[in-house]
């Protein structure tokens, strides 16, 4: 018969030395910073896109001479721009809480 696989459980591991513990803490800190940077970049760019869409539509509403399109662009800019930015912030907070950040 073959020998069964022996798995190492966290409660059976040997105590870490100070250097090993410092390395473990440093690796966790790097991972935490990478996740934070990733969230800021992703949702920051998404926020900027919604802001740009809103500003573009508002600017177009002031530029156009057709009152039908001007009203549509104005309200569309307010709804899409503000709504997109708010939903982006809500999603970013939810994602950060889910990751424990």
N, C-alpha and C positions, 0 to 999 in steps of 0.2 A: 504494500500500500504506500501511496505517496503521502508525504507530509502535508497537512493542511496549511493553507496560507495564513500566516500570522500577520494580522493588521495592527498597526500602531495607533492606539487611540490617544486623544489629547490628554486624558488623565493618566496615561502611562508613560508619557515622554519625560526625558530627563530634564532637570532644571537647566535653564539657559545661563550662559555666562553673561557678564555685563556687556561684552563686545557683541555677542549674538543678539542680545535684547536690544541694544542700541541700533544694530543693523535692521532688525525687524521693525522697530519704531520708525526708522528713517524710510524704509520701504513703504510702510503704511501712509506716512506723511506725503511721500511722492505720489502715491496713488490718489490720495484725497485731493491734492492740488491739481492733478491731471483731470479728475472728474469735475472739480469746480471750474477749471479753465474751459473744459469742454462744454459745460452747461452755459457759462457766460457767453462763449463764442456762438454757440448754436442759437440760443434764444435772443441774444443781442442782435445778431444778424436778422433773425426773423422779425424782431421788433422794428428794426430799421426799414425792412421791406414794407411792412404795413404802414409805417409812418410816411414813407415815400409815396405809396399808393394814395394815401389820404391827401397829402400835399399836392400831388399831381392833379387829382380830381378837383380839389378846391381851386387850384390855379386855373385849370381848364374852364371851370364854371365862371370865373371872373373874366376870362379871355373871350369866350364864345359870345356871339351876338344873338343866337337863337335861345329864347327864354325857356323853351321846353327842355333842351339839352343842358342849359345852365342850371336849372333847378334839379334835374336828375343828377348831374355831376356833383353839385354842391351837397345834396343829401347823401349821395353815394359815397362821396369823400368822407363825410362825417361818420357815416355808419361803418363803412369798410375800414377806414383808418383807425378810428377809436375802438371799434369792436375788435378788430384784429390785434391791436396793441394790448387791450385788456385780456383777451383770451390767451395771448402769448404769455403774459405775466402770470396768469392763473396756472397755465400748463407748466411753466418754469418752476413755480413754487411747488406744485404737486410732484414734479420729477425730483426736485431737490429733497423734499421730505421723504420720498420713497427711497432715495439713496442714502438718507441719513445725513445730508449736508446742512 
